[in-house]
Structures are given as structure tokens and as C-alpha cells.
Amino acid sequence: MAEAAVPALTHGRKIAFTVGDYACNLYWQSVSIFLLFFYTDVVGLSAAVAGAIYMIASIFDGLIDPVMGIVADRTRTRWGRYRPYLILGAVPLGLSFVLLYYKPPLDGWLLAAFVLGTHLLFRLCYTIVSIPYTSLNARLTHSSMERSTLAGYRMVFAMVAGLTVSLATQPIVAAAGQGAADRGFLIAAVVFATVATMIFPVVFLTT
């Protein structure tokens, strides 16, 4: 059966939606590329403890993703099911990301517990925003061709975010930290979180 004709999304609307992937991946790529290094070389955790924290957080993430999907599907607001989470979750997500790169004046098991707690908090906040955002993809259009185009746009923004994190993190750490890596990473986290936090309201308003 031929696909019914549906109005095409403008390039502006596609960009306004898919730029959310740039925001999401500023967070995710940083966690993937630099967080374990930060845990071991800056915070001072052993590789075994750092790896265990990352593994626990990943398992936790896998458990809460479907729960968030169910919650979002059952949400009913004047702004739809998914969009409210973009505006309500943007600031908590940014703050939780900054906490990931905060080195507290603790040691031993207290330090490990703090790091685990901040990592779990970040995963929770990230899920609250990212699952509804991803679900919006199927709501914007019934056209499979348009959805494929959106997927392409999202991949481009994700790649650009990965390049941003890869190329900008170390220079920011070096310039802002002035020899103090912990302060440098914290400032880099603030920079990325600020940019991402400003993007999600744009997606909310234009989607």
C-alpha cells in the first residue's frame, strides 16, 4: 500500500528538533570518553572501584530506561506526553552532570559512595530527558522517509557533539584549571552543561 501523503517537515523544524541530540551527546560523550579518566587520575579512585561504579550505573540505567518509557507514555499534559520532560528535566540534568565532575574533600569509602551517588543521579536525570526526547521522533511525522531524515540529522548532531567534547575538553581543563585538573574538569562540565541546558528549551518550544 502506498504511504499516504503527509506534510513535509521544514529544514528549520528538523534542525530545531535534532539539535537536542547535540545537547544529549555533550553529556553522553563526555561520560564515555573522560569520566573514567577523571575518576582514576583526578579523583584518585582505583581502576577497580572506578570500573565497578561505572558498571553499577550502567546496570541501573538499563533498569530505569523502560520505567521512564512507561511513565512518559502515561503522561498527559497540555504540552503532550514527552515535551514537558525536556523543559522540566533540563536544569536538573545540567546540575547532575556538573556534580559528576566535582571532587569532594573525602576519601576512602565515603569518596566512593559520593561518586557512585552522583553517577546514579546523573543517569536518572539523563533518562528523564533522553527517553522522552527520543520518543518524540515517532510523534513528529507519520512518514517513514521523514523519520529516516530525522535520524540522519540526529546522527550528524551526535557526531558534532562527540567532536566538540573530544577537541574542547582538554583545552578547557588546561586553560581554566591552570594546573588544577579537578577545577579544570569542573569548569568544562559547567560549560557543556550550560550549552546543553539552553538547547532543550529550544527543542521544547519549536517541536
Disulfide bonds with the S-S distance in Angstrom:
none
